[in-house]
Amino acid sequence: MLFLDESGFYLLPSVTRTYAPVGETPILHPTLSHDHLSVIGAVGLHEKLYFQVYEAAISSAEVIRFLGHLRRFIPGKLLIVWDGAPIHRSKAIRQFLSDGAAEWIHLERFPGYAPEVDPEEGIWRHLKRVEMRNLCCRDLQETRREFRAACQRLRQKPHIIRSCLYHSGLV
């Protein structure tokens, strides 16, 4: 079973409190831009993380590409649980399933607006508020590098991934 979701990572930093030497207030100089990376990710009950990063908004085509990516890494039938986003309910997704994907994938939706039961939301929150907090990137390439580094750090902390799964109440 995998929980799948999308998120955006902006050049504008997620600013939180931090420590600094007395009298030396830390100052961030962010690039004032709404440029962002669009990320699609999944977390499995086996505590593994999967991501793909795009510099444009994610459409049904990218979702289908990501589902194919998951199939290459995870043998057998897949159960995907995701939200009711329009790109998940699109004609392209229905066509993808009718073209044969329904033999190896089963898609289920979370109820209504229920981010608290989606473990992937906890993963996004941890990446943004802990791994990438107070981070000022100059451009999307640096943001991509920092995102990948943050994902690598998170993969080394299975207890965090486990806590996101347990916090959802679905495990």
C-alpha positions, 0 to 999 in steps of 0.5 A: 500500500502506498499513499500518494500526494503532490506538493510545491517547494517554493524559493521563498523560505519557510522561516522558523525560529532559530538560534544565533549568537547573542547580538547577531540576528540571523537575516535571510535574503530570499529571492522574491519569486513564486517560482517553485518545484512541483513534487509528486511523492509516495510513502509506503507501509514498508517505510520507503519514500518515492519522489519525482520533481518537476519545474512545472505544475503536475498534470495527469501525465506526470501522475501516470509517469510516476505510477509507472515509476512506482511499478518499476520499483515495487513488484506485484499489484499496487494499492494507491491511496490518494486524495480527490484532486482533479488530476487524480480523477481525470479522463487521462487517468481513467484511460490509463486504467482501462488501457491495462493498468487496472491489472496491476494497480488499484486506486482508492481515495481518501474521504473528502478533505482529510489531510490529517489521515494522509501520511504523505502530508506528514512527510511534506510537513517534515521536509518543509518545516524541519529539513528545509527550514530557514533555507534561501535558494537562489534558483530552482536548481539549488532548490532541487538539490536541497530538496534531494538532500533533504529527502536523503536525510529523511530516508536515514530517519525511518522513525520519522517516516514511521511516525507519519504513518502511525499519526495518520491512524491508518496503520 
